[in-house]
Amino acid sequence: MTLLSSAWSSESSSGSAPGLPAEPSSGPAPVSGPAVPRAVAAAAARVRTAQVGLADDEAGGAAGAGGLRGFLREALGEVCGPCPALAGGVPVVWSGAHVVDPPFYGDGDIGHAAVCRTVNELAAAGAVPLGLSLSAVVEAGLPLGRVRQVADSVRAAARAAGVLVVDVDARVVRAGEADQIYLHTTGIGRRGTPAAPVPRARAGDRLVISAPLGGFGAHVLSVRARLGHESVISSGCHPLTGLLERARGAVRQGALRAVRTVGRGGLAAALGAYADESGLGLCVRETALPVQYEARVALDALGVEPVHAASAGCVLVVVAAEAADVLLAALRADPCGREAAVVGEVLRPGTGPVVLVPADGRPVALEATAQAPARLA
C-alpha cells in the first residue's frame, strides 16, 4: 500500500448557503394536501436560523436527533456509500487536514477545496480515486446553514470527481477554539501494477505546469484582506483526475517521470520537494510562467510572488524532452489544462536544487519557503 500525507488549508467569504430549500411561503397554507411541504419548510427554516451548539456533538441539538454527524451524512445524500472494490489493484492512501482562512471564499469553500485536494493527490500518485472519509471540527455558534453549505460543496465535488464519501464524522468545539470549521479527509485510490519501473528523470527533461499559477492564493488572500480581487480571479480549484488520465494516456510508457500537485506552498515548494527527492537540479524561466494578469496584480498588492502562491488546480509534470509537445497537446485539450506550458528543465546533479532565471537572465536560487502565505491549503 502506498501512503501519502499532507495538510492543507484555504479561505472564504461570507454569503448565503447555496443549495438550501427555499423560504416557506408567507401566504395561507393550502386547505388540502399532504403535510410534507410544511415539514420541509420547517426543516429549511431551522437550518437557516439555527446555530451549531455543543449539544450537536452527539444528539439533541439544532442539528437533529443524529447530531452533526447525522446532519452531514443526510446532507451528502447519494454520494455516501461503501468504497468500491480495489479489483486487484494496489491501494494508495492520502490523508490530509484542511484549514482555510477564511473557510468560505468568493467562488467556493473549504468543502470543495478539501475534496479536490484529496482526489488530485491520489491522481498525481497514479491512482484512480475511489472514495474518501470526511471529518469535520465545527466551532459552536457557526450557523447550521454554513455546515449545510460545506456538505453541499463536498457532495458536488465528489460527484464531479466520481468518488464516494465512505464515512463521516463530526465534533463540536467551544466558540474560539476553532475558526468556524476545519476538515480532515482520507482518500483511497487504486493503482495498477506498472509494466516496468518508471525511469528516473535526467538532465534535459522538461518541467511542465498544467495551469496558470497563483489563482487560488490570489483569490483567497484577496478575500482575507478584503481587496475585492476575487470578483475577477477564479480560485481555479477543480478535480484533475480526467486531465491526468488524458496526460498519461497520451505519452509513451516511461516518458512521464513524475507528477506533483502545486499546493499551498506554490510552485517553489513543489519544485523544492522534487529536487530534494530526486537529487537533481531544476531550472525555471520566469518569463515562461503562465500567470493571469488579474492574479498578478492582486499578488503584487499582497506582496506575494506567483511562484509562492497556492495553485490548487495545477500540477507539475516532469516529462522526457521528446514527449513534451505530445503532453502539452493532451493537457491543452482538457478544460483544466488549456494554458499548460513548459516552464523549465532538469539540470545535472550538483547544479543547485532549484534555479529561477528572471527576465534579465541572471539565475537566482529559488527558496521554497521564502514567501508562502499560511492557511491556504
Salt bridges, closest charged atoms under 4 A:
GLU11 OE2 - ARG224 NH2 1.72
GLU23 OE1 - ARG48 NH2 2.96
ASP57 OD2 - ARG171 NH2 2.78
GLU78 OE1 - ARG155 NH2 2.65
GLU78 OE2 - ARG159 NH2 3.05
ASP101 OD2 - ARG224 NE 3.44
ASP101 OD2 - ARG375 NH2 2.26
ASP107 OD1 - HIS219 NE2 3.34
GLU121 OE2 - ARG117 NH1 2.95
ASP152 OD1 - ARG148 NE 2.94
ASP167 OD1 - ARG69 NH2 3.52
ASP167 OD1 - ARG73 NH2 3.38
GLU177 OE2 - ARG174 NH1 3.65
ASP205 OD2 - ARG257 NE 2.83
GLU277 OE2 - ARG260 NH2 2.60
GLU322 OE2 - ARG252 NH2 2.53
ASP334 OD2 - ARG246 NE 3.84
GLU345 OE1 - ARG285 NH1 2.79
